[in-house]
Amino acid sequence: MNVWNRTFIAIGCHSRRFASQAPAYGHLPSSQSPFTPKLKFFNSVNSDGSKIPTYRVLDGIGIPLEGAELPKIDEELARKLYEKMLLLPTIDTLMNNVQRQGKISFYMTSHGEEATIIGSAMALAPDDEVLGQYREMGVLLWRGFSVDAAMAQCFGNEEDAATKGRQMPVHFGSPKHHFHTISSTLATQIPQAAGVGYAIKRDPKRRGKNCAAVFFGEGAASEGDFHAGMLLASTIPSPTLFIARNNGFAISTPSSEQYYGDGIAARGAGYGIDTIRVDGNDILAVIGAISEARRRCVEGGRGVLVEAMTYRVGHHSTSDDSFAYRPRQEVEDRKNVDNPIVRFRLFMENRGWWSKEEDEATKERLKQEIMTTFKRVERLKRHELKQLFEDVYGGDEPWNLAEQREELSRLLRKYGADWKPWRQELDRFRGEGKEMIDK
C-alpha cells in the first residue's frame, strides 16, 4: 500500500470517528444550515401556490383596509402630495406633445406611476442621494427643482445650468438636490448607487444619517448590473435602498417574460437583505414602505429592496408605440380601475380634505402655469455650440477634445451652409464663437 492510499484511509477513518461524535443535526461551517434527512426542494413560490404578499393601505376607491396603519400625514401634507401627483401628468402631457411637434428630440412620461415616484420622494430625506433611471422627475420636483429648470433641461437652453444642453431630454441632474445625473445606459446606476452608499458609510458626517436610493424598472433588474449592486450592498455592505418600479413592461417585453420567479422581490432573500413588495399605485402604502425601508437601510448600513407594483399607462417613450404590443383597451381599463391619482383623491375627499371644485380649479391652474412656463422657456437661446467642449475637464483642454473640436469645425465649414439645422448655430458662431469656425 503506497503512502497516498494510507493517507486517504486515515482521513476517512478520522472523518467517520468525527461524524460519530457529532450531533445528529449539525451545520456546515460556511452556511450555518442544519442537516436534514428529508429531500425537499424550495422555490420563491410556496408549495401551496402562495406568493410574496403586496403591502397595501388603501383599496381601489381610497378607503383604508381593515387593520391598515396609515402613515402620519395631515391635510396640508396630503394636499401637497396630491398637487405634485397632478403636476407630473400635466407636464408630461404638454412635453409629450411638444416632442411630437419637433421642438425637443425625446421625452418619457410617468403616467400611471405618480404614486410610486412622489410617495418615494416624500419618504426619503431631502439630502439622501438619488440615482434615477428616467421617470423620476417627480423626485426633483418634490425637492424644489422648478418646472422652469425641468423644461430648460429638455430644451437644452441657456437656463440648463447643470447639463448645459449636453444631455438628452429628461436626463436630469442636480448636485444641489442630491440627484445624480441620469444615464441612458440601462442599469448602470444600480452598482453606482451601491458605491455611493458605501461612500456615505465611510463619511462620519453622513454615516447613520443618509442612504443612496436607486430607482430602476423590472427590465433593468435583468441586467448583470442589478446583481452586482445587490451583492455589493449586501456583503460590503452599504446603505443602499433599491426601488424597483415593476410597471409591467420593459419597453415591449412584458414582465412575464422578464423572469420566472416571483417578481423582483424574490431576489432580495437570495442576497440576505430586507425586502418588501408594495402596491405602487397606493401612495400611502408607498410612503409607509419606503419610510420603513429607509430606516432599516440607514440604521443597519445594509441594502434594502422595495418592489413597487404599478402599471405604465403611457408609452415607454416618444420612440415607442405601446399599442403595437398591448391592447388599447387594457390601457384604458388601467386608467379607470387602478388610477393612483384618483385613489388618493377619493381618500382625501372622504376625509373632507378635498372637493371636486378644488380639483377642477387646481388642474386648470396647473395647466395655465405650465403653459406660461413653456411659452417663456421655448424662446430662450440654446447654449453656444462651442460649450460642448468646455467645462468637461478641469484645467487645460485635453488632446482628444481638441481633435473633436477641430473635426466639428471642419464639418461646419464644409456642410454648415447647406445643412439647415446648423444655420442658426452658424449665425451664432459668427459672433463670439467665430474663431472656432475660422480655425
TIBAVEX-128833 format. One record per residue: residue in three letters; x, y, z of N, C-alpha, C in turn. Coordinates in steps of 0.001 Angstrom, whole numbers, padded with zeros to 6 digits, always signed. Example, Ala and Ser with C-alpha at 12.3 -4.5 7.8 and 13.67 -1.06 7.14 Angstrom:
2
ALA+013190-005690+007800+012300-004500+007800+013200-003300+007800SER+012850-002250+007080+013670-001060+007140+012900+000030+007870
This chain:
439
MET+000857-001197+000000+000000+000000+000000+000893+001247+000000ASN+000664+002139-000970+001514+003311-001040+001059+004375-000035VAL+001866+005433+000037+001620+006454+001044+000304+007180+000828TRP-000101+007366-000469-001342+008090-000747-002556+007297-000283ASN-002537+005955-000549-003674+005132-000108-003800+005153+001410ARG-002628+005044+002095-002680+005075+003561-003224+006409+004073THR-002853+007500+003358-003324+008832+003777-004831+008949+003630PHE-005368+008545+002466-006823+008624+002244-007591+007782+003242ILE-007071+006568+003543-007746+005683+004511-007742+006330+005888ALA-006614+006960+006245-006516+007609+007546-007507+008761+007662ILE-007596+009551+006578-008543+010667+006579-009966+010155+006695GLY-010270+009098+005953-011618+008536+006001-011973+008020+007373CYS-011031+007331+008040-011307+006821+009379-011505+007968+010364HIS-010667+009009+010215-010799+010168+011103-012157+010836+010914SER-012604+010947+009638-013893+011573+009350-015022+010779+009961ARG-014941+009432+009883-016011+008604+010446-016059+008752+011959ARG-014869+008804+012590-014851+008983+014048-015445+010340+014431PHE-015090+011397+013634-015610+012745+013905-017123+012784+013720ALA-017600+012125+012647-019035+012123+012376-019805+011408+013465SER-019203+010327+013997-019918+009576+015028-020032+010373+016316GLN-019093+011317+016497-019125+012140+017702-019991+013388+017546ALA-020305+013756+016261-021071+014973+016004-022543+014750+016316PRO-023288+015828+016648-024728+015679+016881-025449+015290+015604ALA-026636+014730+015739-027391+014257+014571-027704+015401+013612TYR-027963+016596+014137-028269+017752+013290-027265+018865+013609GLY-026246+018944+012780-025244+019990+012918-025445+021032+011847HIS-024385+021647+011414-024472+022610+010318-023105+022740+009671LEU-023121+023169+008418-021877+023399+007693-021259+024708+008155PRO-019936+024756+008257-019290+025976+008771-019598+027222+007948SER-019774+027074+006638-019929+028252+005786-021367+028741+005659SER-022352+027943+005998-023736+028337+005776-024605+028322+007016GLN-024139+027649+008080-024963+027516+009291-026297+026846+008978SER-026302+026030+007949-027528+025354+007526-027651+024012+008233PRO-028773+023741+008875-028941+022455+009565-029090+021311+008578PHE-028601+020135+008941-028779+018950+008123-030186+018401+008282THR-030686+017746+007253-031996+017104+007310-031974+015836+006472PRO-032631+014794+006911-032687+013556+006118-033784+013586+005057LYS-034574+014667+005018-035686+014762+004074-035252+015492+002801LEU-035604+014899+001650-035284+015501+000352-036386+016502+000001LYS-036029+017787-000002-037038+018813-000232-036439+019982-001004PHE-037051+020331-002136-036652+021490-002917-037516+022688-002507PHE-037005+023871-002766-037784+025071-002455-037705+026044-003619ASN-038639+026995-003624-038739+027967-004707-039276+029262-004122SER-039316+030318-004948-039860+031585-004475-041378+031511-004317VAL-042004+030561-005001-043438+030310-004839-043600+029105-003933ASN-044348+029230-002860-044519+028136-001908-045260+026962-002518SER-045155+025831-001866-045767+024611-002393-047278+024720-002498ASP-047898+025579-001686-049343+025758-001763-049752+026799-002806GLY-048774+027300-003564-049073+028274-004617-049051+029713-004159SER-048864+029952-002866-048856+031324-002357-047585+032051-002766LYS-047717+033383-002935-046589+034200-003359-046317+035299-002337ILE-045284+036079-002615-044930+037179-001726-046101+038166-001679PRO-046574+038550-000504-047713+039479-000428-047325+040891-000842THR-048329+041688-001193-048135+043080-001586-048749+043981-000530TYR-047923+044858+000038-048388+045752+001099-049284+046832+000508ARG-050470+046992+001099-051436+047983+000639-052121+048620+001834VAL-052436+049912+001713-053145+050648+002761-054547+051029+002308LEU-054670+051537+001066-055955+051965+000527-056456+050970-000508ASP-057780+050755-000516-058330+049920-001581-058492+050772-002846GLY-059118+050204-003854-059208+050873-005145-060011+052157-005148ILE-060831+052375-004133-061639+053594-004086-061237+054487-002902GLY-060014+054302-002434-059462+055212-001443-059887+054994-000009ILE-060415+053825+000306-060832+053524+001674-059752+052677+002341PRO-059287+053058+003543-058253+052268+004227-058724+050838+004495LEU-057818+049887+004286-058129+048498+004553-058231+048263+006056GLU-059014+047274+006421-059176+046951+007832-057828+046532+008423GLY-057442+047175+009490-056179+046856+010147-054984+047586+009579ALA-055180+048366+008531-054055+049077+007920-053621+050242+008793GLU-052310+050448+008861-051758+051564+009625-051370+052669+008656LEU-052059+053797+008749-051796+054912+007846-050550+055676+008289PRO-049733+056099+007338-048587+056948+007709-049079+058272+008267LYS-048257+058934+009026-048648+060185+009672-048604+061330+008659ILE-049762+061656+008112-049869+062814+007224-051096+063624+007624ASP-050957+064922+007554-052090+065794+007852-052652+066355+006548GLU-053635+067216+006666-054288+067757+005481-053313+068550+004607GLU-052466+069348+005237-051528+070166+004467-050578+069299+003631LEU-050026+068261+004252-049117+067366+003530-049853+066599+002444ALA-051070+066155+002751-051846+065408+001765-052126+066263+000532ARG-052455+067516+000730-052730+068412-000397-051467+068642-001235LYS-050336+068752-000559-049083+068922-001285-048759+067672-002112LEU-048944+066507-001513-048705+065250-002234-049589+065152-003471TYR-050843+065485-003284-051789+065361-004393-051472+066351-005511GLU-051097+067563-005143-050789+068555-006178-049549+068147-006972LYS-048548+067574-006299-047366+067110-007019-047717+065936-007940MET-048642+065100-007484-049090+063997-008342-049800+064537-009584LEU-050588+065589-009423-051262+066205-010567-050279+066931-011485LEU-049232+067496-010892-048253+068258-011675-047543+067374-012697LEU-047218+066148-012306-046478+065251-013200-047195+065018-014529PRO-048449+064528-014538-049111+064310-015827-049385+065586-016600THR-049513+066718-015892-049720+067994-016582-048487+068351-017409ILE-047321+068223-016786-046069+068467-017524-045886+067432-018618ASP-046102+066168-018274-045859+065083-019227-046699+065221-020487THR-047971+065564-020311-048859+065687-021474-048382+066796-022403LEU-048034+067939-021824-047560+069053-022644-046249+068708-023355MET-045271+068207-022608-043958+067954-023186-043982+066810-024199ASN-044855+065859-023983-045007+064793-024976-045514+065374-026292ASN-046481+066302-026202-046994+066965-027411-045937+067869-028050VAL-045132+068509-027212-044061+069365-027719-043055+068539-028525GLN-042765+067345-028046-041852+066476-028793-042457+066077-030130ARG-043742+065815-030145-044407+065436-031396-044359+066576-032411GLN-044250+067804-031916-044143+068964-032800-042706+069219-033249GLY-041761+068411-032768-040374+068541-033176-039577+069590-032432LYS-040115+070105-031330-039422+071168-030605-038386+070627-029626ILE-038542+069392-029207-037499+068701-028446-037327+067324-029078SER-036210+066690-028797-035880+065464-029514-036477+064204-028911PHE-036856+064242-027626-037181+062992-026933-037946+063330-025669TYR-038763+062394-025203-039423+062585-023917-039921+061243-023388MET-040037+061170-022061-040583+059979-021396-041559+060443-020326THR-042734+059864-020297-043750+060249-019322-043743+059321-018113SER-044453+059748-017070-044591+058952-015841-046035+058552-015601HIS-046851+058569-016645-048278+058271-016492-048482+056907-015826GLY-049249+056909-014741-049561+055670-014039-048626+055355-012893GLU-047502+056074-012803-046510+055777-011771-046323+056940-010796GLU-047292+057835-010768-047168+059045-009951-047061+058740-008457ALA-047809+057759-007986-047793+057445-006552-046447+056868-006130THR-045871+056013-006951-044567+055431-006632-043498+056502-006556ILE-043511+057433-007498-042456+058449-007576-042601+059492-006473ILE-043788+060077-006357-044000+061137-005363-043967+060562-003944GLY-044552+059387-003748-044530+058766-002423-043114+058462-001966SER-042281+057952-002870-040888+057669-002527-040141+058949-002203ALA-040374+059985-003009-039686+061263-002795-039995+061825-001415MET-041267+061715-001019-041665+062260+000272-041015+061474+001422ALA-040884+060154+001261-040375+059303+002335-038863+059389+002498LEU-038158+059813+001467-036709+059959+001553-036343+061282+002218ALA-035168+061344+002809-034666+062615+003333-034227+063477+002155PRO-034359+064796+002254-034018+065663+001118-032556+065605+000715ASP-031680+065135+001619-030266+065038+001269-029806+063601+001065ASP-030731+062661+000968-030375+061313+000522-029970+061387-000940GLU-028953+060628-001319-028501+060658-002706-029430+059803-003569VAL-029919+060374-004664-030847+059660-005548-030191+059420-006895LEU-030257+058178-007354-029804+057805-008686-031018+057273-009439GLY-031518+058052-010374-032742+057700-011074-032483+056932-012353GLN-033576+056414-012903-033490+055776-014210-033883+056789-015278TYR-035166+057099-015402-035562+058196-016285-037006+058625-016095ARG-037690+058123-015071-039055+058566-014783-039149+059218-013412GLU-038036+059733-012923-038013+060253-011559-037989+061774-011487MET-038507+062451-012496-038582+063906-012435-039364+064353-011209GLY-040349+063576-010799-041154+063925-009639-040347+064018-008360VAL-039273+063242-008242-038408+063331-007062-037762+064708-007009LEU-037282+065171-008149-036671+066501-008217-037696+067593-007913LEU-038889+067484-008500-039921+068491-008265-040302+068547-006792TRP-040349+067396-006139-040669+067364-004715-039583+068069-003908ARG-038347+067964-004346-037223+068548-003619-037000+070024-003942GLY-037844+070597-004779-037738+072024-005048-037173+072394-006394PHE-036862+071411-007215-036422+071662-008587-037602+072277-009329SER-037389+073412-009969-038504+074146-010561-038944+073547-011898VAL-040180+073838-012267-040685+073426-013569-039881+074102-014680ASP-039491+075347-014448-038652+076071-015413-037358+075322-015674ALA-036724+074841-014595-035465+074115-014739-035666+072783-015462ALA-036785+072124-015181-037070+070848-015842-037253+071054-017343MET-038014+072070-017713-038226+072342-019135-036939+072820-019799ALA-036150+073614-019084-034889+074099-019646-033984+072936-019993GLN-033965+071915-019136-033138+070750-019440-033629+070043-020696CYS-034942+069925-020841-035494+069238-022012-035196+070000-023306PHE-035198+071325-023219-034893+072142-024391-033379+072324-024567GLY-032616+072095-023510-031176+072302-023581-030814+073753-023785ASN-031587+074661-023177-031339+076084-023414-030410+076685-022367GLU-030268+077985-022410-029282+078672-021586-029564+078580-020088GLU-030767+078212-019682-031071+078042-018271-030794+076623-017770ASP-030363+075774-018673-029983+074411-018284-028579+074467-017686ALA-028520+074856-016428-027229+075131-015800-026438+073868-015497ALA-027135+072770-015186-026427+071563-014751-025782+070820-015917THR-026551+070561-016978-026031+069753-018081-025694+070574-019323LYS-026096+071862-019337-025732+072801-020407-026051+072269-021809GLY-027200+071624-021940-027633+071185-023254-026894+069977-023790ARG-026076+069340-022963-025271+068227-023439-025886+066872-023127GLN-027091+066864-022550-027779+065628-022232-029078+065540-023024MET-029541+064305-023230-030858+064116-023814-031928+064682-022884PRO-033090+065054-023413-034188+065488-022540-034525+064429-021495VAL-034999+064883-020355-035381+064106-019161-034207+063356-018541HIS-032996+063678-018939-031809+063119-018298-031285+064165-017312PHE-032024+064312-016215-031774+065383-015268-030574+065087-014368GLY-030052+066141-013815-029022+066043-012794-028987+067336-012009SER-028810+067245-010695-028774+068454-009868-028021+068170-008571PRO-026750+068576-008505-025996+068390-007256-026682+069052-006058LYS-027293+070216-006294-027969+070931-005211-029065+070077-004579HIS-029747+069292-005398-030854+068474-004902-030454+067019-004683HIS-029143+066764-004645-028616+065411-004392-029204+064394-005379PHE-029265+064807-006634-029829+063967-007682-028747+063759-008745HIS-028231+062547-008834-027141+062245-009748-027646+062215-011191THR-026837+062706-012107-027257+062828-013500-027626+061473-014084ILE-028765+061438-014748-029292+060201-015320-028492+059798-016546SER-028282+058516-016690-027593+057967-017858-028554+057085-018639SER-028480+057159-019970-029354+056329-020803-028998+054851-020716THR-027734+054562-020438-027299+053165-020384-028029+052443-019263LEU-028726+051409-019609-029640+050745-018681-028911+050093-017510ALA-029350+050398-016315-028966+049739-015058-027592+050115-014527THR-026850+050971-015225-025520+051318-014705-025595+052041-013367GLN-026735+052682-013103-026857+053429-011848-026971+052507-010638ILE-027273+051220-010848-027507+050328-009702-026222+050017-008949PRO-025165+049505-009588-023915+049315-008827-023290+050641-008399GLN-023513+051697-009201-023002+053010-008801-023648+053447-007486ALA-024932+053163-007334-025631+053533-006099-025059+052794-004904ALA-024716+051524-005099-024100+050770-004002-022770+051397-003610GLY-022034+051909-004599-020789+052611-004308-021026+053932-003600VAL-022069+054651-004013-022424+055911-003338-022807+055629-001893GLY-023574+054556-001698-023940+054176-000335-022724+053863+000518TYR-021740+053215-000086-020517+052891+000646-019746+054161+000998ALA-019746+055131+000067-019093+056410+000353-019773+057114+001524ILE-021103+057054+001575-021847+057640+002694-021447+056951+004002LYS-021317+055641+003932-020966+054880+005134-019580+055253+005659ARG-018687+055618+004768-017322+055981+005162-017211+057438+005613ASP-018251+058214+005386-018249+059624+005772-018815+059756+007189PRO-018001+060125+008156-018503+060199+009544-019630+061201+009732LYS-019728+062201+008841-020793+063192+008966-022129+062674+008437ARG-022092+061655+007580-023328+061167+006962-023671+059738+007374ARG-022699+059032+007951-022942+057654+008364-024067+057598+009390GLY-025035+056731+009147-026164+056608+010054-027206+057693+009895LYS-027037+058563+008888-027986+059649+008645-028605+059594+007249ASN-027842+059097+006280-028299+059120+004894-028127+057765+004228CYS-028788+057642+003072-028631+056451+002248-028582+056876+000793ALA-028244+055946-000066-028341+056141-001513-029573+055389-001989ALA-030475+056076-002681-031694+055460-003196-031590+055367-004714VAL-031795+054175-005248-031675+053975-006688-032985+053431-007252PHE-033464+054075-008321-034692+053669-008996-034340+052908-010279PHE-035133+051896-010577-034944+051138-011819-036208+050329-012091GLY-036358+049886-013335-037510+049077-013695-037216+047591-013602GLU-038272+046789-013721-038052+045348-013628-037235+044828-014811GLY-037261+045556-015927-036423+045173-017057-034950+045378-016757ALA-034622+046498-016094-033231+046765-015713-032719+045715-014733ALA-033632+045131-013956-033230+044107-012997-032782+042821-013687SER-032976+042727-014997-032481+041579-015746-031023+041760-016158GLU-030498+042961-015947-029101+043234-016284-028177+042737-015172GLY-026955+042423-015557-025977+041994-014565-025658+043060-013545ASP-025833+044337-013928-025564+045442-013002-026436+045355-011750PHE-027658+044852-011919-028557+044712-010769-027929+043784-009735HIS-027455+042643-010185-026889+041661-009264-025573+042156-008669ALA-024793+042886-009456-023551+043441-008922-023845+044434-007807GLY-024833+045291-008023-025190+046264-006999-025746+045620-005748MET-026609+044623-005920-027193+043935-004767-026118+043193-003968LEU-025202+042571-004681-024138+041827-003998-023247+042773-003202LEU-022904+043908-003799-022043+044868-003111-022728+045414-001862ALA-023988+045818-002011-024695+046451-000891-025005+045476+000233SER-025037+044167-000081-025370+043188+000952-024134+042603+001619THR-022987+042615+000946-021799+041979+001504-020763+042968+002019ILE-020626+044157+001384-019594+045099+001853-019827+045520+003302PRO-021057+045929+003705-022263+046300+002964-022334+047817+002847SER-023434+048315+002248-023599+049760+002143-025074+050116+002259PRO-025401+051291+002819-026802+051709+002978-027397+052152+001643THR-027857+051199+000877-028399+051466-000452-029825+050956-000525LEU-030742+051847-000878-032155+051495-000974-032499+051258-002442PHE-032804+050021-002792-033137+049640-004162-034652+049738-004344ILE-035085+050598-005257-036520+050782-005504-036827+050339-006929ALA-037404+049160-007048-037727+048587-008357-039151+048960-008736ARG-039300+049668-009847-040633+050001-010351-041057+048891-011314ASN-041861+047975-010826-042346+046896-011693-043623+047386-012368ASN-043451+048027-013539-044597+048655-014208-045166+047813-015346GLY-044784+046549-015414-045416+045627-016348-044685+045408-017649PHE-043848+046369-018073-043202+046244-019380-041783+046809-019355ALA-040873+046094-020008-039538+046604-020295-039546+046963-021779ILE-039913+048191-022074-040294+048642-023424-041422+047723-023905SER-041167+046813-024834-042247+045976-025357-042288+044594-024721THR-041332+044287-023854-041288+042963-023241-042086+042948-021947PRO-043147+042147-021856-043939+042111-020615-043140+041498-019481SER-043519+041849-018259-042787+041347-017099-042829+039826-017011SER-043881+039212-017561-043990+037747-017524-042864+037073-018299GLU-042238+037811-019194-041112+037269-019956-039770+037752-019415GLN-039804+038554-018357-038571+039079-017774-038001+038150-016703TYR-038866+037366-016079-038402+036487-015005-039392+035334-014849TYR-038916+034250-014234-039780+033107-013975-040169+033033-012506GLY-039349+033585-011631-039651+033567-010207-040723+034570-009848ASP-040918+034764-008548-041976+035647-008059-041472+037093-008031GLY-041413+037697-009226-041066+039104-009339-039635+039408-008932ILE-039399+040683-008626-038070+041140-008224-037857+040935-006733ALA-038934+041007-005954-038817+040870-004502-038219+039519-004114ALA-038482+038475-004906-037978+037143-004575-036458+037098-004539ARG-035815+038048-005203-034357+038031-005272-033710+038617-004019GLY-034469+039419-003268-033893+040034-002083-033413+039016-001067ALA-034215+037978-000856-033841+036949+000121-032547+036259-000272GLY-032318+036110-001571-031099+035462-002038-029852+036236-001666TYR-029988+037544-001488-028854+038369-001093-028879+038698+000399GLY-029836+038117+001102-029887+038294+002550-030240+039681+003003ILE-031034+040406+002214-031401+041770+002597-032912+041867+002827ASP-033307+042805+003665-034723+043025+003949-035435+043454+002668THR-036623+042906+002460-037341+043121+001208-038827+043274+001473ILE-039472+044124+000673-040925+044249+000741-041469+044531-000653ARG-042652+044028-000906-043385+044345-002144-044551+045244-001748VAL-044727+046345-002496-045742+047328-002140-046605+047653-003357ASP-047855+048002-003093-048755+048459-004144-048299+049854-004572GLY-047668+049934-005731-047112+051202-006194-048141+052211-006630ASN-049408+051829-006694-050478+052761-007037-051174+053323-005801ASP-050697+052935-004634-051240+053391-003354-050170+054258-002688ILE-050312+055576-002773-049250+056455-002293-049015+056322-000799LEU-050059+056034-000021-049865+055868+001414-049064+054613+001718ALA-049304+053548+000963-048534+052323+001136-047079+052551+000737VAL-046871+053301-000338-045506+053594-000783-044770+054388+000283ILE-045420+055410+000841-044790+056223+001883-044411+055349+003079GLY-045350+054488+003497-045077+053617+004634-043940+052653+004367ALA-043942+052033+003174-042924+051036+002843-041544+051676+002692ILE-041472+052798+001978-040178+053444+001759-039639+054032+003063SER-040514+054575+003898-040073+055134+005180-039413+054066+006046GLU-040067+052913+006157-039508+051831+006970-038270+051233+006307ALA-038304+051111+004983-037142+050584+004263-035939+051496+004462ARG-036178+052804+004399-035078+053752+004596-034527+053655+006013ARG-035408+053519+006993-034950+053401+008380-034043+052188+008555ARG-034464+051059+008008-033652+049847+008107-032327+050003+007375CYS-032390+050654+006236-031207+050852+005411-030179+051720+006126VAL-030630+052845+006687-029732+053794+007341-029198+053225+008653GLU-030089+052669+009460-029664+052159+010766-028829+050892+010638GLY-029165+050049+009682-028427+048806+009520-027196+048928+008645GLY-027129+050015+007862-025985+050195+006975-025903+049149+005890ARG-027040+048607+005497-027085+047499+004534-028188+047750+003512GLY-028061+047116+002348-029051+047271+001304-030436+046792+001713VAL-031468+047445+001170-032871+047049+001351-033543+047148-000010LEU-034421+046205-000309-035089+046148-001618-036588+046382-001471VAL-037120+047285-002289-038565+047542-002355-039009+047339-003798GLU-040002+046483-003990-040582+046292-005317-041952+046954-005342ALA-042100+048003-006135-043364+048729-006239-044126+048234-007462MET-045281+047639-007239-046086+047073-008320-047007+048158-008874THR-046801+048514-010127-047603+049559-010744-047879+049184-012196TYR-048251+050151-013014-048540+049874-014420-048188+051107-015240ARG-047419+050898-016303-047012+052005-017164-048135+052315-018151VAL-048900+053341-017836-050031+053703-018690-049547+054322-019997GLY-048514+055135-019932-048001+055780-021139-047132+054850-021965HIS-046724+055340-023128-045777+054606-023946-044424+054626-023245HIS-043548+053709-023610-042230+053680-022980-041527+055018-023154SER-041583+055576-024339-041004+056880-024636-041663+057389-025906THR-041231+058549-026379-041762+059076-027633-041235+058289-028837SER-040323+057368-028597-039837+056494-029664-040611+055182-029716ASP-041662+055076-028930-042370+053807-028776-043867+053987-029020ASP-044482+052984-029621-045940+052902-029734-046375+051625-029033SER-046820+051767-027785-047109+050580-026982-048318+049795-027475PHE-049153+050410-028315-050320+049689-028805-049942+048641-029850ALA-048668+048619-030204-048186+047560-031099-047989+046251-030345TYR-047912+046309-029017-047678+045082-028250-048636+044899-027071ARG-049602+045811-026889-050617+045600-025864-051917+046232-026325PRO-053049+045663-025936-054342+046185-026393-054615+047587-025843ARG-055162+048444-026660-055517+049780-026224-056533+049735-025083GLN-057455+048779-025144-058481+048680-024115-057886+048348-022751GLU-056815+047568-022752-056134+047236-021495-055628+048503-020807VAL-055057+049395-021587-054538+050649-021041-055676+051513-020520GLU-056756+051608-021290-057901+052414-020858-058502+051873-019575ASP-058551+050554-019451-059080+049954-018224-058215+050302-017030ARG-056909+050272-017226-055996+050589-016136-056129+052041-015691LYS-056392+052934-016629-056576+054345-016284-057760+054530-015353ASN-058796+053740-015567-060034+053912-014809-060087+053073-013542VAL-059542+051862-013583-059705+050923-012480-058655+051120-011394ASP-057419+051377-011765-056336+051392-010788-055516+052667-010913ASN-056207+053801-010996-055527+055075-011172-055030+055592-009822PRO-053713+055771-009649-053189+056196-008338-053640+057589-007936ILE-053833+058488-008894-054260+059844-008574-055709+059847-008101VAL-056555+059116-008789-057969+059039-008399-058114+058404-007027ARG-057345+057358-006774-057442+056664-005491-057115+057604-004333PHE-056056+058385-004471-055688+059294-003384-056673+060459-003283ARG-057208+060903-004423-058209+061972-004380-059448+061514-003611LEU-059887+060302-003850-061051+059783-003132-060782+059671-001636PHE-059575+059280-001283-059199+059219+000133-059309+060603+000771MET-058805+061618+000072-058853+062981+000603-060289+063497+000695GLU-061091+063195-000325-062488+063635-000292-063244+062982+000854ASN-062955+061722+001136-063617+061023+002240-063289+061662+003588ARG-062129+062314+003671-061715+062959+004911-062096+064439+004952GLY-062704+064929+003878-063081+066323+003828-061929+067251+003530TRP-060837+066709+002981-059642+067492+002688-059624+068019+001250TRP-060584+067628+000452-060553+067978-000968-061968+067947-001510SER-062181+068632-002623-063501+068632-003241-063351+068612-004755LYS-064416+068283-005444-064382+068248-006904-064127+069646-007482GLU-064682+070661-006802-064468+072040-007258-062989+072425-007159GLU-062356+072062-006031-060932+072330-005875-060112+071561-006898ASP-060547+070347-007190-059817+069507-008138-059792+070153-009518GLU-060943+070596-009976-061032+071226-011294-060236+072523-011335ALA-060331+073309-010264-059608+074580-010221-058100+074361-010202THR-057649+073361-009449-056212+073087-009360-055668+072591-010686LYS-056393+071710-011340-055949+071206-012645-055835+072342-013662GLU-056809+073246-013641-056777+074368-014577-055616+075311-014254ARG-055412+075557-012967-054299+076430-012569-052961+075845-012996LEU-052769+074559-012780-051511+073917-013151-051289+073967-014666LYS-052352+073775-015434-052231+073852-016890-051780+075234-017331GLN-052371+076257-016725-052015+077622-017085-050573+077930-016696GLU-050167+077497-015500-048799+077739-015057-047788+077032-015951ILE-048089+075791-016313-047184+075014-017165-047095+075647-018556MET-048222+076081-019076-048221+076686-020407-047453+078014-020400THR-047619+078811-019349-046875+080070-019238-045372+079812-019201THR-044983+078815-018413-043563+078447-018331-043041+077986-019681PHE-043826+077156-020357-043410+076641-021661-043193+077764-022674LYS-044119+078709-022732-044007+079806-023698-042766+080652-023431ARG-042387+080784-022172-041186+081538-021862-039924+080746-022190VAL-039909+079475-021772-038695+078665-021903-038365+078352-023355GLU-039387+078123-024177-039103+077737-025560-038466+078862-026368ARG-038569+080105-025884-037988+081244-026607-036543+081524-026196LEU-036070+080860-025172-034713+081112-024698-033678+080549-025674LYS-032511+081163-025683-031447+080715-026573-030856+079397-026094ARG-030339+078653-027039-029611+077444-026695-028194+077822-026267HIS-027521+076882-025637-026124+077095-025286-025286+077201-026560GLU-024230+077982-026494-023313+078078-027614-022745+076692-027918LEU-022631+076368-029188-022152+075055-029577-020732+074800-029082LYS-019932+075858-029000-018556+075689-028554-018483+075211-027102GLN-019575+075439-026338-019580+074985-024949-019664+073470-024829LEU-019898+072818-025953-019898+071352-025957-018549+070826-025483PHE-017491+071591-025724-016142+071141-025408-015574+071806-024158GLU-016330+072701-023575-015857+073405-022392-016429+072777-021126ASP-015742+073005-020019-016268+072607-018719-016447+071087-018599VAL-015716+070333-019426-015778+068873-019327-014724+068382-018350TYR-013496+068866-018526-012410+068547-017610-011857+069854-017024GLY-011306+069771-015841-010665+070934-015271-009295+071159-015901GLY-008834+072375-015870-007507+072669-016407-007502+072819-017911ASP-006368+072493-018531-006207+072656-019970-007034+071639-020742GLU-007397+072005-021969-008175+071116-022828-007327+069917-023240PRO-007802+068686-023015-007021+067505-023406-006986+067336-024927TRP-006048+066549-025410-005838+066407-026849-007043+065823-027564ASN-007756+064892-026909-008881+064244-027596-010029+065226-027833LEU-010274+066136-026878-011316+067139-027092-010898+068140-028156ALA-009608+068483-028173-009110+069411-029191-009317+068831-030589GLU-009064+067534-030736-009263+066875-032032-010738+066879-032430GLN-011619+066601-031476-013049+066581-031774-013552+067968-032142ARG-013072+068977-031435-013486+070350-031732-013043+070758-033133GLU-011821+070405-033498-011318+070736-034829-012087+069991-035920GLU-012455+068726-035628-013228+067961-036604-014601+068583-036828LEU-015261+069019-035748-016559+069664-035883-016431+070971-036670SER-015363+071707-036444-015150+072944-037192-015061+072674-038689ARG-014349+071610-039065-014231+071250-040485-015590+070881-041068LEU-016380+070134-040305-017703+069728-040789-018616+070932-040964LEU-018531+071874-040045-019366+073066-040151-018961+073911-041355ARG-017665+074028-041590-017213+074793-042746-017654+074135-044055LYS-017675+072793-044056-017969+072074-045289-019457+071955-045547TYR-020244+071669-044493-021661+071373-044699-022603+072383-044043GLY-022081+073284-043249-022942+074160-042466-023900+074997-043282ALA-023450+075511-044445-024301+076390-045239-025487+075651-045841ASP-025331+074367-046127-026406+073596-046762-027232+072779-045765TRP-026701+072591-044607-027389+071757-043619-028258+072661-042745LYS-029547+072677-043005-030460+073641-042392-030406+073669-040868PRO-030373+072531-040197-030361+072613-038727-029175+073370-038162TRP-028116+073549-038974-026939+074221-038456-026916+075713-038765ARG-027870+076187-039550-027797+077598-039964-027859+078544-038768GLN-028756+078269-037875-028871+079135-036705-027604+079079-035860GLU-027030+077890-035741-025814+077751-034964-024650+078489-035641LEU-024623+078445-036968-023564+079150-037691-023622+080655-037447ASP-024846+081194-037480-025009+082622-037227-024512+082976-035828ARG-024792+082075-034898-024368+082319-033533-022852+082290-033421PHE-022249+081380-034182-020796+081256-034129-020084+082459-034758ARG-020760+083153-035674-020114+084292-036333-019879+085444-035361GLY-020480+085300-034171-020219+086293-033137-019066+085844-032267GLU-019393+085490-031036-018361+085136-030064-017591+083885-030467GLY-018260+082930-031132-017603+081665-031465-016985+081639-032847LYS-016786+082776-033483-016267+082823-034839-014908+082147-034967GLU-014069+082285-033943-012720+081724-034034-012725+080218-034208MET-013785+079567-033728-013837+078107-033823-014050+077666-035267ILE-014917+078390-036001-015200+078029-037393-014031+078420-038300ASP-013429+079546-038023-012368+080057-038902-011020+079389-038651LYS-010945+078555-037643-009654+077971-037283-009114+077075-038398
